[in-house]
Amino acid sequence: MSLLDTPLRSHDTTPALSAVDARWVDLHAALIAAGVPPLPGDSSAVRALARSLDDATVGAVVAWIDSAAATRQGGVRSCGSR
């Protein structure tokens, strides 16, 4: 093997997020981007939503948050665009 060869990996060291964790991150990111700072207890509420809702529903909620934020900031955006 030369110095320029890519080393072989025996396993990927990057842990994947669970579906619930990914939904939790998506919801928190949307709220923060919309200017809603996390308050005490919010993480528990967002975690409950992430556990209860499927990916498509969380996607719709994130789109609603994005749309409301854009409208509040003076822009008009349909809920379907991301």
Helices and strands as residue ranges (DSSP letters): H 19-33, H 42-52, H 55-72
